Each structure stands twice: as structure tokens, then as C-alpha cells.
Amino acid sequence: MKEKLSFGMNNEKPSLSLVERQDALRRRIQQQSRITVAEICAEFAVSEATARRDLDALTEQGDVRRVHGGALALRSAPPEPPVLQRTVEQADLKKRIGQVAAAEIVDGETIFLGSGTTVYEVARHLAGREVTVITNSLLVINELSQAPKISLISLGGAFRRSELSFIGHITEQSLAELRADRVIIGIRAVDPEEGLTNDYLAETRTDRAILRIGRQVILVADHTKIGRVSTAFVAPVAAIHTLVTTREIDSRLVAPFESKGVQVRLA
């Protein structure tokens, strides 16, 4: 039997069925990213118990993530275009992240730089620094090949053309022999509860091998990747130490990262 909702004589909204109300609630959460139980009660004229049941139902359907007193939109990351196309997307945001992340690096350190355009911006801010760089990114190799003070170690493996990077068994075997003071990587999506996720299953094992070699792990991701979930699970949020993102991040998403011991740096 469908649950009916009556708004009364002074409310202009028509009666909604349970399904209609939950569909409307789903759209509202997607629009504003977060909602509280109190807001649901006021918007839909329902009790707190009904509001919580609606949120539980949407959580089971994978549409939202429950938090204390309400819920957050659980947004899926869209498919990622090739790396050369992404170099012009969110360019200013990536430059800001690159500058902040590069400032974390101390001369004399050994660092690992992963693939992707945000990490590439970190490499571009290392000109003149005296560091050892390990990388599986052809973009980073090309960028740092003429930097006289940088010792460059490149990893081979299966070449992923869309990302201009090396992945797979050979890459992972090489990583097992290496250690770095800091690992700096990008990711397709990151959520405080769902962790680090990517959209290319074959790269997942390589990502995990990269995370294991660093004494400190710095994740670089602009605000559009925060609170999203992609296809393949890589690692929990506890695998990283610092998240460098852009100041446009929804401020409500910062505390969940910090509560898990992750330092959030805003660029």
C-alpha cells in the first residue's frame, strides 16, 4: 500500500505517495549536496521517524550517505577523458594545487609523482629544486628531463596511452624495490567513507603499490572530485596523510576527512 502525504488546507503542494516523496527528496539532496532531518520535516511535512526512514531507503539505493542528523549526496564520478584533453580542464585549480603540494617537498627528499594532470602541475613547480623523483608518468618525465638538479627515476611497464603512464606487473615489481619520503598521487574520486576510487580496474593494483612505498602520502584532487565515488576501490582514506584540494570544496566535507586523521590543505 502506498503511503500518502497530506499537506493540509493551507499548503499548496499536492499529496505525494511514498515513491514520489522519496524521488523529490533525492532530487533535493542532489541539488544542495546535503540535507538535515529537520529540513526534510519542514519541506515535506513528515515526522522525524518518516524522514529517517526515507533517508535509510535512499542510502540502501546508493543515492546518499547518511551522516549525523541528515545525509549527503553520494555523487558518482563521470567517465574521465584522456589526459591530454584534461590538461586544459580546471587548469587554474590544478596550478594552485600544484603550487601548494610542491611547497610541502623538502630539498634532498626522494618523492614519487604519479600520473594525471594535477600531479603534472606539481612537477611543473619543482623547477630548481634538488630532489630525486620517481615516476611512472610520461608527462612528468618530459617535464623534468631537462631539470639539472633533479635526479629522475622512471618506471617501465605496460603503457596506458590515454593516461601517458606505465602500469601493470612490471611497474609493480619495480615499485616493490623502491621507497620514497613522499608519494604524491591524483585520484578519480575520493570520499571520506568510500575512500579512494578510480575508473580503470587495471590500474588499481598499481595505485595500491604506489601508496605502499611512501612514508607520507599526499593526495592532490580539486574540489570536483571530493565526495564522489568511482568504479574501482583503491584504498581507504586512512592510506593518505594529506589532502591538497581547492578552497571551493564544500566546507562540510572537510571535517569528515580531518576526523580520520587526514590533514586538509586548501589551495
Buried (B, 14 or more C-beta within 10 A) or exposed (E): EEBEBEEEEEEEEEEBEBEBBBEBBBEBBEEEBBBBBEBBBEBBBBEEEBBBBBBEBBBEEEBBBBBEEBBBBBBBBEEBEEBEEBBEEBEEBBBBBBBBBBEBBEEEBBBBBBBBBBBBBBBBBBEEBBBBBBBBBBBBBEBBEEBEEBEBBBBEBBEBEEBBBBBBEBBBEBBEEBEBBBBBBBBBBBBBBBBBBBBBEEBBBBBBBBBBBBEBBBBBBBBBBBBBBBBBBBBEBEBBBBBBBBEEBEEEBBEBBEEBEBEBBBB
